[in-house]
Amino acid sequence: MSKETILEVSGLTKAFGGLTAVKAVDLTVQRGEILGVIGPNGAGKTTFFNVIAGSLPPTSGSVRFKGNDCTGMRADRMARLGMTRTFQITSLFPALSAIDNVRAATYRHKKTGWAAAILRNRAWQDEEADVDAEAMRALEFVDLGKRAHVNAEALSYGEQRRLEIAIAIAAKPELLLLDEPAAGMNPEEGQRLVSMIKRIRDEGISILLVEHHMRVVMGVCDRVAVIDHGEKIAEGKPLDVVNDPNVVRVYLGREAVHA
Ligand SMILES: Nc1ncnc2c1ncn2[C@@H]1O[C@H](COP(=O)(O)OP(=O)(O)OP(=O)(O)O)[C@@H](O)[C@H]1O
């Protein structure tokens, strides 16, 4: 593994009974890059993402993060190592404010235990102030600073999706895994998302992005890997990949490659 490599996925395979959704996929993410994984409906993107993120155990293959074998490691342990993922909106607490949603997630990474929380000692108070400041910084980063005290259920769809990202970056990851962040977004929200993802990378966070929307992938990724029927069929710079005959063939008849 080169010293620039932050994530190395080797021979990753996931079978559900007789159906192999991910077939021996190799992939690396270099530190500081935005890598996109695309593919048509049912190609295996979500399964691939969930296996890397520790939400599904692989059938075979390995996932190494910063040189550590973290194959099948639970998401909370991965977060402590520096790799966080976004969850779908369903994981938000609807009746909690945006900032309390971020705080709730941040508590998982706190150093002081429950005893300190009961005693409300100095260490606990210091950490409370840190959590508040970090949560607000994360919200401001995704342009939700002014909506911090609005309940998650009252946020617009696009705002809820940005809140998911705030929750993931509040943990201060070195690698962020984004699960179809543009799903359901209108073009304006998609454009906003693209600049936000670039800003996150400019903070020094590497990004693996699984995404269906070609426009978002083209606008933001340094490199793209294409999955079809669970196999990686192409990999390279976005413009090279969309002109790859294999990719054109896979997308033809299903959706426009440049859409
Ligand atoms: N838990 C599961 N049990 C059985 N089959 C599954 C399961 N999850 C996914 N599959 C199957 O694995 C294949 C890949 O699905 P997956 O959701 O990973 O694709 P995808 O590329 O993310 O698709 P989409 O873009 O539509 O979300 C599909 O044939 C799907 O039906």
The ligand as an SDF file (V2000), in Angstrom:
LIG
                    3D

 31 33  0  0  0  0  0  0  0  0999 V2000
  -30.3880   -7.6440    1.7790 N   0  0  0  0  0  0  0  0  0  0  0  0
  -30.4620   -8.1400    0.5370 C   0  0  0  0  0  0  0  0  0  0  0  0
  -30.8840   -9.3910    0.3200 N   0  0  0  0  0  0  0  0  0  0  0  0
  -30.9490   -9.9030   -0.9230 C   0  0  0  0  0  0  0  0  0  0  0  0
  -30.5990   -9.2300   -2.0480 N   0  0  0  0  0  0  0  0  0  0  0  0
  -30.1650   -7.9700   -1.8880 C   0  0  0  0  0  0  0  0  0  0  0  0
  -30.0870   -7.3460   -0.6050 C   0  0  0  0  0  0  0  0  0  0  0  0
  -29.6090   -6.0740   -0.7740 N   0  0  0  0  0  0  0  0  0  0  0  0
  -29.4230   -5.9120   -2.0980 C   0  0  0  0  0  0  0  0  0  0  0  0
  -29.7680   -7.0540   -2.7750 N   0  0  0  0  0  0  0  0  0  0  0  0
  -29.6620   -7.2590   -4.2270 C   0  0  0  0  0  0  0  0  0  0  0  0
  -28.3210   -6.9650   -4.6030 O   0  0  0  0  0  0  0  0  0  0  0  0
  -28.2770   -6.3000   -5.8680 C   0  0  0  0  0  0  0  0  0  0  0  0
  -27.5620   -4.9710   -5.7320 C   0  0  0  0  0  0  0  0  0  0  0  0
  -28.3820   -4.0930   -4.9760 O   0  0  0  0  0  0  0  0  0  0  0  0
  -27.8680   -2.6640   -4.4740 P   0  0  0  0  0  0  0  0  0  0  0  0
  -28.9850   -2.0460   -3.6880 O   0  0  0  0  0  0  0  0  0  0  0  0
  -26.5630   -2.8140   -3.8080 O   0  0  0  0  0  0  0  0  0  0  0  0
  -27.6840   -1.9070   -5.8510 O   0  0  0  0  0  0  0  0  0  0  0  0
  -27.5470   -0.3410   -6.1400 P   0  0  0  0  0  0  0  0  0  0  0  0
  -26.5320   -0.2110   -7.2170 O   0  0  0  0  0  0  0  0  0  0  0  0
  -27.2970    0.3730   -4.8710 O   0  0  0  0  0  0  0  0  0  0  0  0
  -28.9670    0.0350   -6.7090 O   0  0  0  0  0  0  0  0  0  0  0  0
  -29.7770    1.4420   -6.5980 P   0  0  0  0  0  0  0  0  0  0  0  0
  -29.0270    2.4580   -7.3970 O   0  0  0  0  0  0  0  0  0  0  0  0
  -31.0940    1.0810   -7.2210 O   0  0  0  0  0  0  0  0  0  0  0  0
  -29.8740    1.7650   -5.1450 O   0  0  0  0  0  0  0  0  0  0  0  0
  -29.7390   -6.1620   -6.3150 C   0  0  0  0  0  0  0  0  0  0  0  0
  -30.0250   -7.2350   -7.1950 O   0  0  0  0  0  0  0  0  0  0  0  0
  -30.5120   -6.2920   -5.0270 C   0  0  0  0  0  0  0  0  0  0  0  0
  -31.8090   -6.8200   -5.2650 O   0  0  0  0  0  0  0  0  0  0  0  0
  1  2  1  0
  2  3  1  0
  2  7  2  0
  3  4  2  0
  4  5  1  0
  5  6  2  0
  6  7  1  0
  6 10  1  0
  7  8  1  0
  8  9  2  0
  9 10  1  0
 10 11  1  0
 11 12  1  0
 11 30  1  0
 12 13  1  0
 13 14  1  0
 13 28  1  0
 14 15  1  0
 15 16  1  0
 16 17  2  0
 16 18  1  0
 16 19  1  0
 19 20  1  0
 20 21  2  0
 20 22  1  0
 20 23  1  0
 23 24  1  0
 24 25  2  0
 24 26  1  0
 24 27  1  0
 28 29  1  0
 28 30  1  0
 30 31  1  0
M  END
$$$$
